């Protein structure tokens, strides 16, 4: 990579320019120095005078016909491209919905002449346009909604609004990922538009600085509520797209809570990693997904009417991803690709440590949290960790690599969310102890945000180095023992810095009414690539594992009734009682059988964090600082 001359330090080889006792040698050395200098000057000026990379000009149109809500039409105008243009639908690294399956009536023309479109592979097409100018048209036929609620990040159309855009709608020109783009929407009269894209003089036209921003900016249109505010020098918009007959809820507290979260996050870093940010909440949807400078969250109005704690908790997590995952991202997640991204070993940090910070944001913003104190919160998390053997049997690095493959861990189960949150907590305690409370994991996260960008991804070694630099302590041993290797986290070692220790007891699990709780440690999963429901155990020692079921078994029926969705399975599971016998018809290894599962109770741990005898003043001081969730 060439640099500008002013940025480049030119160093002459000392030996070739050294003093000589021979005039001839001196002249020869001088000539060599002059040649070297000329070489460096030419090289540097080539870098500074090189013509900027030429990108094609790409403009999109989305056309929504209110009389046909089965899909929408997309037009793509490309100017100044290569002779052969490759078009692709991008793959999301987390939720690859494979929307290339829903592309219909794809055509291309140039100067009124029809061009041949070749479908090279699933999400990739090519078109030969001799002059590099062409117009592409296609339709996205939306898949039928089979559940009562939809995923918040997937496109939909209704009579009152829609979610459009991003990688579910737009093809892109392969090789021109750095090219800017413009999007114009043709939507029903009376509908408003909001997105993380930049606005223009035309209220229905938006621009994206890069293809990645275009493909990671969902566009909400319709009759929605909107609130705007400014924080950290950046503009923020809150959108709530309600359904007809939506329940009323406390919108003033809703907006105030989001503003508090934003202020606390920006306080950690000193500035926002964006110029504008859009919070998109949707009635009739569930789930959530982060984007570069926006988020999409399903928020049923009937749930918001009863309280805002859950939506604040989800918001804190997805919003913190603006720094930890969007800006500070795994090296494997850099750039746009039409094939699925490879696994990353640092998801425990990107997701789990984000959970750690989302709890901090809620407490610092004085918003509702599930547990009243940080100690109670940690007790709950350690208990969940001890309940599931997979957390101790599989390293966080390996769990991260297996996050996209539910079958990779066999009958064991582990989650990067819980592993990462607990590792983040222990790292925070280590940093606080080694710096006598002057620094914390806030400083580690801030350091990573300053050093890395979306174009320069992180590895676990980068995280380790950031921890070491902040605390000037032995981070390597921690990462070798608890990140790269399997084994139990030594909670006592790190809690000791606060003058605390754990006391663990085991007893029969109880439900909310104090009755013995049935062992329901099993769930179903499916994927767009394989929609058939499959079994997932959370413990091989559960009643389901002991009965002979295995992760990956195809489920055909339960108690003689077919079950096709995870939600339907959960509803059936929740009505089981201790003493019943469940009958599951499954296929394992190509063999069909019915497995009888006696529904039993199970034991679960209770964790109490207590003060150690003789806690020092320094331990008590650090504990008070930590318990208050101070920066």
Phi, psi and omega per residue, in radians:
X1 nan 2.211 -3.139
X2 -1.443 2.555 3.089
X3 -2.039 2.830 3.046
X4 -1.172 2.628 -3.105
X5 -1.025 -0.692 -3.094
X6 -1.188 -0.376 -3.123
X7 -1.642 -0.083 -2.965
X8 -1.862 2.237 3.086
X9 -1.589 2.087 -3.114
X10 -1.721 2.039 -3.110
X11 -2.012 2.192 3.128
X12 -1.456 2.515 3.072
X13 -1.071 2.101 -3.023
X14 -1.077 -0.699 -3.064
X15 -1.134 -0.753 -3.078
X16 -1.240 -0.318 -3.119
X17 -1.900 0.269 -3.067
X18 -1.327 2.872 -3.141
X19 -1.138 2.498 3.141
X20 -2.308 2.604 3.132
X21 -1.552 0.013 3.141
X22 -2.043 2.276 -3.138
X23 -1.046 -0.682 -3.141
X24 -1.121 -0.713 -3.136
X25 -1.180 -0.644 3.121
X26 -1.101 -0.779 3.130
X27 -1.109 -0.701 3.139
X28 -1.126 -0.757 3.134
X29 -1.129 -0.692 3.132
X30 -1.101 -0.720 3.117
X31 -1.082 -0.723 3.127
X32 -1.117 -0.725 3.120
X33 -1.075 -0.733 -3.141
X34 -1.115 -0.739 3.115
X35 -1.106 -0.727 3.119
X36 -1.096 -0.750 3.130
X37 -1.077 -0.770 3.117
X38 -1.087 -0.689 3.136
X39 -1.057 -0.831 -3.124
X40 -1.150 -0.672 3.125
X41 -1.121 -0.753 3.131
X42 -1.142 -0.744 -3.133
X43 -1.085 -0.785 -3.120
X44 -1.143 -0.748 -3.107
X45 -1.227 -0.479 3.047
X46 -1.096 -0.678 3.128
X47 -1.192 -0.652 -3.065
X48 -1.432 -0.448 -3.099
X49 -1.721 -0.064 -3.131
X50 -1.060 2.457 3.129
X51 -1.144 2.435 3.124
X52 -1.058 2.588 -3.120
X53 -1.051 2.337 -3.098
X54 -1.588 2.230 3.122
X55 -1.969 2.604 3.018
X56 -1.193 2.752 3.050
X57 -1.666 2.180 -3.063
X58 -2.186 2.264 3.095
X59 -2.297 2.432 -3.096
X60 -2.065 2.677 2.934
X61 -2.302 2.420 3.001
X62 -2.030 2.241 -3.122
X63 -2.018 2.091 3.111
X64 -1.912 2.137 3.092
X65 -1.782 1.930 -3.084
X66 -1.094 -0.284 3.112
X67 -1.488 -0.122 3.133
X68 -2.421 1.693 -3.087
X69 -1.634 0.279 3.138
X70 -1.416 -0.207 -3.132
X71 3.046 -2.974 -3.125
X72 -2.553 2.770 -3.103
X73 -1.771 2.512 -3.141
X74 -2.188 2.347 3.025
X75 -2.101 2.461 -3.049
X76 -2.298 2.024 3.127
X77 -1.823 2.122 -3.088
X78 -2.069 2.247 3.128
X79 -2.284 2.343 3.065
X80 1.374 0.531 3.130
X81 -1.577 3.138 3.032
X82 -1.224 2.939 -3.123
X83 -1.092 -0.701 3.052
X84 -1.835 2.074 -3.094
X85 -1.824 2.206 3.077
X86 -1.820 2.181 -3.122
X87 -1.940 2.459 -3.099
X88 -2.499 2.735 2.939
X89 -1.808 2.175 -3.040
X90 -1.251 2.681 3.088
X91 -1.807 2.274 3.096
X92 -1.405 2.385 -3.072
X93 -1.189 -0.361 -3.136
X94 -1.845 -0.920 -3.054
X95 -2.092 1.489 -3.138
X96 -1.482 1.684 -3.109
X97 -1.402 -0.055 3.074
X98 0.895 0.932 -3.097
X99 -1.244 -0.101 3.017
X100 -1.057 -0.367 3.121
X101 -1.185 -0.342 -3.036
X102 -1.845 0.205 3.070
X103 -1.386 2.218 3.131
X104 -2.222 2.717 2.998
X105 0.928 0.745 3.130
X106 -1.269 2.214 3.134
X107 -2.547 2.801 3.111
X108 -2.522 2.581 3.087
X109 -2.579 2.785 3.095
X110 -2.493 2.134 -3.131
X111 1.016 0.603 -3.137
X112 1.454 -0.053 3.135
X113 -1.741 2.291 3.123
X114 -1.222 2.386 3.138
X115 -1.895 2.666 3.124
X116 -1.471 2.227 3.102
X117 -1.836 2.155 -3.137
X118 -1.852 2.187 3.108
X119 -1.530 1.745 -3.008
X120 -1.376 -0.724 3.055
X121 -2.720 -3.110 -2.961
X122 -0.743 -0.991 -3.019
X123 -1.913 0.381 -3.045
X124 -2.351 2.312 3.079
X125 -2.256 2.772 3.052
X126 -2.342 2.571 3.136
X127 -2.399 2.348 3.075
X128 -1.715 2.010 3.124
X129 -2.126 1.808 -2.994
X130 -0.917 -0.628 -3.118
X131 -1.766 0.098 3.104
X132 1.326 0.109 3.102
X133 -1.966 2.279 3.114
X134 -2.778 2.758 3.049
X135 -2.033 2.283 -3.115
X136 -2.042 2.409 3.105
X137 -2.297 2.487 3.040
X138 -2.811 2.958 3.126
X139 -2.146 2.425 2.989
X140 -1.731 1.943 3.100
X141 -1.603 1.909 -3.033
X142 -1.177 2.382 3.100
X143 -1.184 2.655 3.142
X144 -1.140 2.460 3.093
X145 -1.460 2.049 -3.069
X146 -1.730 -0.242 3.128
X147 -1.884 2.838 -3.142
X148 -1.121 -0.582 3.086
X149 -2.103 2.681 -3.114
X150 -1.828 2.853 3.028
X151 -1.237 2.319 -2.986
X152 -1.108 -0.397 -3.078
X153 -1.643 -0.109 -3.082
X154 -1.590 2.538 3.138
X155 -1.109 2.622 3.034
X156 -2.702 2.835 3.057
X157 -2.293 2.378 3.048
X158 -2.473 3.103 -3.117
X159 -1.241 -0.312 -3.076
X160 -2.036 -0.079 -3.131
X161 3.049 3.099 -3.085
X162 -2.820 2.818 2.951
X163 -2.077 2.155 -3.037
X164 -2.310 -3.057 3.006
X165 1.373 -2.815 -3.089
X166 0.898 -2.778 -3.036
X167 -1.217 -0.209 3.065
X168 -1.331 -0.299 -3.051
X169 -2.023 -0.646 -2.931
X170 -1.806 2.311 2.836
X171 -1.394 2.837 3.067
X172 -2.384 2.816 -3.140
X173 -1.502 1.991 -3.138
X174 -1.130 2.300 -3.099
X175 1.658 -0.155 3.132
X176 -2.132 0.682 -3.068
X177 -1.150 -0.376 3.122
X178 -1.539 -0.022 -3.096
X179 -1.280 2.458 3.027
X180 -1.306 2.932 -3.133
X181 -2.632 2.793 3.065
X182 -2.193 2.541 -3.131
X183 -2.265 2.242 3.054
X184 -2.060 2.326 -3.101
X185 -1.914 2.319 3.038
X186 -1.933 1.787 -2.990
X187 -2.245 2.921 3.141
X188 -1.023 2.582 3.081
X189 -1.030 2.465 3.108
X190 1.589 -0.127 3.102
X191 -1.557 2.421 3.059
X192 -1.673 2.961 -3.104
X193 -2.326 2.438 3.040
X194 -2.555 2.528 -3.108
X195 -2.945 2.935 3.009
X196 -1.392 -0.079 3.099
X197 -1.251 2.783 3.133
X198 -1.357 2.395 3.091
X199 -1.372 2.824 3.097
X200 -2.248 -3.051 3.118
X201 -1.124 -0.473 3.078
X202 -1.565 2.067 -3.075
X203 -1.093 -0.247 3.122
X204 -1.838 0.129 3.128
X205 -2.107 2.361 -3.114
X206 -2.292 2.791 -3.115
X207 -2.229 2.671 3.071
X208 -2.216 2.344 -3.105
X209 -1.231 -0.515 3.138
X210 -2.445 2.870 3.079
X211 -1.110 -0.661 -3.128
X212 -1.062 -0.739 3.106
X213 -1.120 -0.725 3.104
X214 -1.006 -0.792 -3.039
X215 -1.412 -0.112 3.110
X216 -2.120 0.501 3.126
X217 -2.232 1.558 3.059
X218 -1.093 2.619 -3.114
X219 -2.053 2.107 3.097
X220 -1.741 2.326 3.127
X221 -2.302 2.651 3.088
X222 2.374 -2.788 -3.136
X223 -1.747 1.603 -3.061
X224 -2.174 2.887 3.027
X225 -1.573 2.566 -3.090
X226 -2.472 2.412 3.047
X227 -2.328 2.386 -3.128
X228 -2.093 2.531 3.048
X229 -2.704 2.899 -3.121
X230 -2.096 2.407 3.112
X231 -2.675 2.396 3.121
X232 1.052 0.477 -3.125
X233 1.359 0.076 -3.117
X234 -2.010 2.624 3.094
X235 -1.493 2.457 3.135
X236 -2.300 2.456 3.089
X237 -2.249 2.390 3.063
X238 -1.967 2.192 -3.109
X239 -2.077 2.330 2.983
X240 -2.211 1.971 3.135
X241 -1.688 1.806 -3.070
X242 -1.612 2.758 3.041
X243 -1.569 2.814 3.046
X244 -1.004 2.392 -3.140
X245 1.314 0.382 -3.099
X246 -1.107 2.601 3.087
X247 -1.303 2.572 3.074
X248 -1.390 2.550 3.067
X249 -2.531 3.028 -3.043
X250 -1.371 1.541 -3.081
X251 -1.215 -0.508 3.139
X252 -1.131 -0.782 3.108
X253 -1.213 -0.596 3.101
X254 -1.040 -0.902 -3.121
X255 -1.180 -0.724 -3.139
X256 -1.072 -0.719 -3.135
X257 -1.125 -0.717 3.120
X258 -1.137 -0.725 3.101
X259 -1.067 -0.692 3.127
X260 -1.100 -0.761 3.126
X261 -1.069 -0.747 3.127
X262 -1.067 -0.804 -3.116
X263 -1.086 -0.700 -3.128
X264 -1.214 -0.678 3.122
X265 -1.147 -0.792 -3.129
X266 -1.138 -0.542 3.109
X267 -1.091 -0.582 3.122
X268 -1.136 -0.767 -2.990
X269 -1.722 -0.310 -3.123
X270 1.563 -0.347 3.124
X271 -2.818 2.855 3.107
X272 -1.576 2.620 3.114
X273 -1.513 0.354 -3.083
X274 -2.586 2.866 3.056
X275 -1.611 -0.517 3.109
X276 -2.566 2.671 -3.116
X277 -2.480 2.430 -3.096
X278 -2.156 2.129 3.058
X279 -1.642 2.011 -3.122
X280 -1.921 2.000 3.093
X281 -1.963 2.408 -3.048
X282 -2.227 2.196 2.950
X283 -1.232 2.590 3.119
X284 1.381 0.199 -3.122
X285 -2.300 2.866 3.074
X286 -2.422 2.914 -3.116
X287 1.435 3.096 -3.090
X288 -2.754 2.724 3.105
X289 -2.657 2.386 3.061
X290 -1.446 2.667 3.034
X291 -2.362 3.065 -3.047
X292 -0.989 -0.876 3.119
X293 -2.393 0.649 3.063
X294 -2.825 3.011 3.027
X295 -2.536 2.719 3.042
X296 -2.166 2.222 -3.085
X297 -2.358 2.291 3.004
X298 -1.361 2.197 -3.079
X299 -2.492 1.648 -3.127
X300 -1.157 2.284 -3.091
X301 -1.081 -0.575 3.136
X302 -1.172 -0.502 3.060
X303 -1.353 -0.697 3.108
X304 -1.093 -0.517 3.130
X305 -1.115 -0.514 -3.102
X306 -1.616 -0.130 3.109
X307 2.726 2.761 -3.050
X308 -1.951 0.028 -3.043
X309 -1.041 -0.778 -3.083
X310 -1.137 -0.762 -3.098
X311 -1.206 -0.560 3.072
X312 -1.176 -0.677 -3.132
X313 -1.108 -0.788 3.114
X314 -1.156 -0.726 -3.139
X315 -1.066 -0.770 -3.130
X316 -1.013 -0.726 -3.129
X317 -1.186 -0.921 -3.078
X318 -1.153 -0.631 -3.121
X319 -1.213 -0.670 3.139
X320 -1.126 -0.369 3.063
X321 -1.087 -0.327 3.086
X322 -0.988 -0.552 3.048
X323 -1.663 -0.990 -3.013
X324 -1.663 1.486 3.060
X325 2.428 -0.676 3.102
X326 -1.536 -0.869 3.070
X327 -1.492 -1.024 3.083
X328 -1.548 1.661 -3.018
X329 -2.092 2.667 3.083
X330 -1.020 2.537 -3.110
X331 -1.042 -0.481 3.138
X332 -1.288 -0.204 -3.083
X333 -1.847 0.271 3.139
X334 -1.391 2.377 2.986
X335 1.491 3.140 -3.126
X336 -1.861 2.415 3.115
X337 -2.542 2.631 3.115
X338 -1.721 -0.143 2.960
X339 -1.782 2.685 -3.050
X340 -1.103 2.410 -3.128
X341 -1.153 2.579 3.083
X342 -1.228 2.856 -3.136
X343 -1.200 2.743 3.120
X344 -2.147 2.457 3.140
X345 -1.479 0.028 -3.070
X346 -1.962 0.353 3.136
X347 -1.149 -0.462 3.067
X348 -1.003 -0.580 3.100
X349 -1.403 -0.842 -3.050
X350 -1.124 -0.628 -3.127
X351 -1.773 -0.890 -3.054
X352 -1.175 -0.769 3.125
X353 -1.219 -0.466 3.014
X354 -1.122 -0.653 3.038
X355 -1.052 -0.754 3.090
X356 -0.970 -0.822 -3.098
X357 -1.286 -0.548 3.131
X358 -1.131 -0.646 3.064
X359 -1.133 -0.682 3.098
X360 -1.105 -0.777 -3.139
X361 -1.023 -0.773 -3.138
X362 -1.068 -0.752 -3.111
X363 -1.224 -0.730 3.128
X364 -1.174 -0.547 3.110
X365 -1.469 -0.031 -3.141
X366 1.000 0.803 3.062
X367 -1.836 2.851 -3.088
X368 -1.063 2.454 3.088
X369 -2.303 2.688 -3.096
X370 -1.081 -0.660 3.130
X371 -2.009 2.435 -3.004
X372 -1.197 -0.463 -3.092
X373 -2.248 2.801 3.083
X374 -1.157 -0.570 3.102
X375 -1.140 -0.799 3.115
X376 -1.089 -0.675 3.105
X377 -1.093 -0.775 -3.131
X378 -1.184 -0.648 3.071
X379 -1.008 -0.780 -3.137
X380 -1.108 -0.745 -3.100
X381 -1.203 -0.709 3.117
X382 -1.147 -0.653 3.110
X383 -1.085 -0.749 3.105
X384 -1.118 -0.658 3.111
X385 -1.101 -0.775 -3.104
X386 -1.253 -0.484 -3.104
X387 -1.153 -0.599 -3.004
X388 -1.898 1.946 -3.062
X389 -1.046 -0.471 -3.091
X390 -1.032 -0.469 3.141
X391 -1.127 -0.508 -3.135
X392 -1.668 -0.323 -3.069
X393 -1.565 -0.359 -3.037
X394 -2.222 2.308 -3.114
X395 -1.205 2.611 3.075
X396 -0.998 -0.605 3.097
X397 -1.083 -0.770 -3.134
X398 -1.215 -0.673 3.094
X399 -1.092 -0.698 3.097
X400 -1.064 -0.790 -3.127
X401 -1.135 -0.464 -3.098
X402 -1.675 0.125 -3.008
X403 -1.093 -0.489 -3.126
X404 -1.565 -0.048 -3.071
X405 -2.238 1.692 -3.108
X406 -1.081 -0.285 -3.110
X407 -1.579 -0.189 -2.978
X408 -1.177 -0.467 -3.077
X409 -1.668 0.070 -3.130
X410 1.145 -2.443 -3.115
X411 -1.471 -0.027 3.019
X412 -1.454 2.824 3.122
X413 -2.413 2.461 3.035
X414 -2.754 2.628 -3.094
X415 -2.200 2.356 3.092
X416 -1.133 -0.413 -3.108
X417 -1.148 -0.908 -3.121
X418 -1.280 -0.783 3.108
X419 -0.993 -0.827 -3.093
X420 -1.160 -0.676 3.129
X421 -1.113 -0.737 -3.141
X422 -1.237 -0.681 3.069
X423 -1.100 -0.722 3.086
X424 -1.058 -0.692 3.129
X425 -1.114 -0.783 -3.135
X426 -1.188 -0.679 3.068
X427 -1.089 -0.697 3.111
X428 -1.065 -0.767 3.129
X429 -1.140 -0.689 3.128
X430 -1.096 -0.794 -3.139
X431 -1.116 -0.757 3.141
X432 -1.074 -0.740 -3.121
X433 -1.149 -0.823 -3.058
X434 -1.215 -0.413 -3.139
X435 -1.849 0.168 -3.138
X436 0.990 0.653 3.049
X437 1.450 0.043 -3.117
X438 -1.365 -0.389 -3.108
X439 -2.382 2.872 -3.085
X440 -2.639 -2.998 3.105
X441 -1.160 -0.358 3.003
X442 -0.936 -0.762 -3.094
X443 -1.195 -0.603 3.086
X444 -1.131 -0.808 -3.126
X445 -1.132 -0.694 3.125
X446 -1.154 -0.697 3.115
X447 -1.084 -0.760 3.116
X448 -1.115 -0.690 -3.132
X449 -1.153 -0.549 3.127
X450 -1.361 -0.548 -3.046
X451 -1.537 -0.490 -2.991
X452 -2.089 2.722 -3.135
X453 -2.327 2.983 3.080
X454 -1.042 -0.314 3.121
X455 -1.632 -0.159 -3.138
X456 -2.276 1.715 -3.010
X457 -1.442 2.928 -3.098
X458 -1.780 2.740 2.967
X459 -2.130 3.033 3.116
X460 -1.138 -0.499 3.084
X461 -1.152 -0.622 3.092
X462 -1.143 -0.706 3.115
X463 -1.148 -0.781 3.112
X464 -1.014 -0.765 -3.127
X465 -1.132 -0.671 3.130
X466 -1.128 -0.711 3.097
X467 -1.099 -0.803 3.139
X468 -1.042 -0.779 -3.095
X469 -1.142 -0.585 -3.125
X470 -1.297 -0.741 -3.040
X471 -1.803 -0.178 -3.064
X472 0.894 0.830 -3.075
X473 -2.361 3.102 -3.068
X474 -1.402 1.509 3.073
X475 -1.396 -0.436 -3.060
X476 -1.061 -0.771 -3.132
X477 -1.089 -0.676 3.103
X478 -1.074 -0.846 -3.089
X479 -1.170 -0.659 3.112
X480 -1.159 -0.667 -3.054
X481 -1.407 -0.687 -2.943
X482 -2.029 -0.284 -3.127
X483 -1.813 -0.857 -3.055
X484 -1.602 -0.192 -3.102
X485 -2.146 2.673 3.036
X486 -1.397 2.703 3.137
X487 2.497 2.838 -3.101
X488 -1.353 2.458 3.038
X489 -1.220 2.333 3.112
X490 -1.468 1.443 -3.099
X491 -1.085 -0.624 -3.070
X492 -1.071 -0.668 -3.098
X493 -1.037 -0.712 -3.048
X494 -1.578 -0.533 3.057
X495 -1.188 -0.437 -3.141
X496 -1.035 -0.504 3.132
X497 -1.096 -0.387 3.104
X498 -1.765 0.102 -3.087
X499 1.235 0.600 -3.080
X500 -2.218 2.811 3.033
X501 -2.615 2.884 3.129
X502 -1.759 2.609 2.958
X503 -2.185 2.110 -3.031
X504 -1.993 2.300 3.042
X505 -2.317 2.661 -3.132
X506 -2.053 2.411 3.120
X507 -2.701 2.973 -3.133
X508 -1.090 2.355 3.124
X509 -1.193 2.402 -3.132
X510 -2.079 2.658 3.057
X511 -1.519 -3.034 -3.071
X512 -1.127 -0.425 -3.133
X513 -1.599 0.070 3.128
X514 1.496 0.143 3.104
X515 -1.603 2.790 3.094
X516 -1.033 2.302 -3.096
X517 -1.652 2.374 3.084
X518 -1.235 2.686 3.115
X519 -1.375 1.849 -3.113
X520 -2.019 0.618 -3.063
X521 -1.469 1.191 -3.141
X522 -2.788 2.583 3.029
X523 -2.676 3.030 3.119
X524 -1.878 2.699 3.003
X525 -2.487 2.778 3.041
X526 -2.672 3.063 -3.133
X527 -2.572 2.807 3.089
X528 -1.005 -0.599 -3.140
X529 -1.279 -0.499 -3.127
X530 -2.468 1.538 -3.055
X531 -1.274 -0.132 3.139
X532 -1.131 2.295 -3.116
X533 -1.198 2.356 3.126
X534 -2.223 2.673 -3.086
X535 -1.457 2.487 3.048
X536 -2.314 2.049 3.068
X537 -1.507 2.580 3.000
X538 -1.791 -0.144 3.042
X539 -2.783 2.244 3.090
X540 -1.157 -0.354 3.131
X541 -1.515 0.034 3.119
X542 -1.227 2.955 3.104
X543 -1.034 -0.565 -3.106
X544 -1.289 -0.688 3.085
X545 -1.216 -0.712 -3.141
X546 -1.170 -0.433 3.128
X547 -1.365 -0.202 3.089
X548 1.960 0.097 3.079
X549 -1.431 2.693 -3.119
X550 -2.398 2.620 3.018
X551 -1.009 2.297 -3.129
X552 1.758 -0.221 3.080
X553 -1.068 2.356 3.048
X554 -1.368 2.269 -3.131
X555 -1.701 2.202 3.140
X556 -1.749 -0.742 -3.118
X557 -2.772 2.816 3.027
X558 -2.234 2.205 -3.097
X559 0.874 0.675 3.067
X560 1.444 0.026 -3.134
X561 -1.983 2.340 3.126
X562 -1.185 2.504 3.084
X563 -2.238 2.171 -3.030
X564 -2.021 -0.187 -3.102
X565 -2.306 2.669 3.076
X566 -1.023 -0.650 -3.135
X567 -1.143 -0.717 3.114
X568 -1.121 -0.670 3.109
X569 -1.139 -0.731 3.139
X570 -1.121 -0.678 3.088
X571 -1.084 -0.743 3.095
X572 -1.130 -0.723 -3.088
X573 -1.107 -0.703 -3.054
X574 -1.212 -0.254 3.128
X575 -1.661 0.059 3.128
X576 -1.353 2.625 3.120
X577 -2.281 2.700 3.098
X578 -1.035 2.348 -3.129
X579 1.805 -0.344 3.080
X580 -1.342 2.867 3.030
X581 -2.115 2.125 3.130
X582 -1.628 2.485 3.137
X583 -2.057 2.048 -3.125
X584 -2.064 2.144 3.076
X585 -1.614 2.089 -3.030
X586 -2.327 2.909 2.985
X587 -2.108 2.097 3.130
X588 -2.227 2.109 -3.131
X589 1.051 0.557 3.130
X590 1.462 -0.040 -3.110
X591 -1.846 2.239 -3.127
X592 -1.607 2.347 -3.128
X593 -2.749 2.876 3.047
X594 -1.935 2.155 -3.113
X595 -1.832 2.219 3.082
X596 -1.616 2.242 -3.104
X597 -2.121 1.897 3.023
X598 -1.182 2.136 -3.121
X599 -1.360 2.058 -3.077
X600 -2.197 2.999 2.992
X601 -1.480 -3.102 3.115
X602 -2.723 2.863 3.126
X603 -1.698 2.559 3.061
X604 -2.409 2.679 -3.081
X605 -1.445 2.660 2.941
X606 -2.066 2.234 -3.099
X607 -1.967 2.256 3.023
X608 -2.125 2.248 3.102
X609 -1.700 2.132 -3.021
X610 -2.168 2.811 3.114
X611 -1.373 2.417 3.074
X612 -1.394 2.733 3.124
X613 -1.193 2.401 3.059
X614 1.255 0.566 3.101
X615 -1.034 2.379 -3.084
X616 -1.411 2.906 3.099
X617 -1.050 -0.711 -3.128
X618 -1.116 -0.714 3.106
X619 -1.117 -0.735 3.129
X620 -1.151 -0.662 3.121
X621 -1.142 -0.768 3.113
X622 -1.141 -0.647 3.134
X623 -1.125 -0.757 3.140
X624 -1.100 -0.726 3.124
X625 -1.105 -0.795 -3.130
X626 -1.146 -0.775 -3.074
X627 -1.101 -0.511 3.130
X628 -1.459 0.027 -3.142
X629 0.997 0.677 -3.120
X630 -1.303 2.728 3.140
X631 -1.187 nan nan
